[in-house]
Amino acid sequence: MIKAGLIGSGIAGSLTPAMHIAEGAAQGIDYNYVRFDMATTQDTHQTFAIVLAAAEDDGFAGVNITYPFKQAVIELLDDITNEARDIGAVNTVVFRNGKRFGHNTDYIGFRKSFADQLSSLPHQNAALVGAGGAGAAVGLALLDEGVKSLHVLDSDLSAAGRLVAKLQHLRPSVEVCIWDGQSAVDGLINATPMGMESHPGAAVSLDKVTVRQWVGDIVYFPLITKLLHDARALKLRTMTGGGMAVGQASAAFQLFTGRAADADRMAAHFRALNRDKAA
């Protein structure tokens, strides 16, 4: 059996395990994918490092990493890809030959989703809300999809400053700055956990900023967050976190199993899971 899993906090509503298991079954693989929710652990001594080591010791092929561990995990790894190093965050760890290798499939998943759904709209100026591990991947993807002026907002000003400096260094031909909320932008992406079932609400109020064209969210449980609900009320184009979720999951599936995932099939299963939740 191939075993994999997801480590995070407040992830009871995640559809990632179901997507992985369904794709494994469709390919005839003896494959199991489990959830390690640090918000519900009964053992106070089960730190993130302990859970990661337990998965490795139990023969897992690897694990996905989500909020709030995407940056903290790096010091626990033997090596990471150049892309993950640039981003400064890891969301997929592969265990191989007694070593831990870090990857970032968030960048891949978000960039494809944005290209498919929003890149045809004006996107010269964009706002990124959230300067954590996911924000770094999303920010780099936005710049690589043609954003020329990226405004970063985070409640932690030092984190925002570090991400601004990082992205400006990686892509010196564009402008990256901290957002004061006053400058109008073509679009806005939420890359914080705000909007999740475990983090209700919205990280920014759309009635206090000027967004001209589109709003996206990386949260996908629920699929329509408060932020996206508010954006639709303002007649803005919206992008859910579903595309990123499927994109990063299909890339991780291949890393864990050695087999290419059928992304269209995973997307169809994701849509079916959301219909079931809504029923």
Helices and strands as residue ranges (DSSP letters): E 2-8, H 16-26, E 31-37, H 48-57, E 62-65, G 72-76, E 79-80, H 82-87, E 92-96, E 99-103, H 106-117, E 125-129, H 133-144, E 149-153, H 157-170, E 175-178, E 185-190, G 206-208, E 211-217, H 226-233, E 237-239, H 242-257, H 263-278
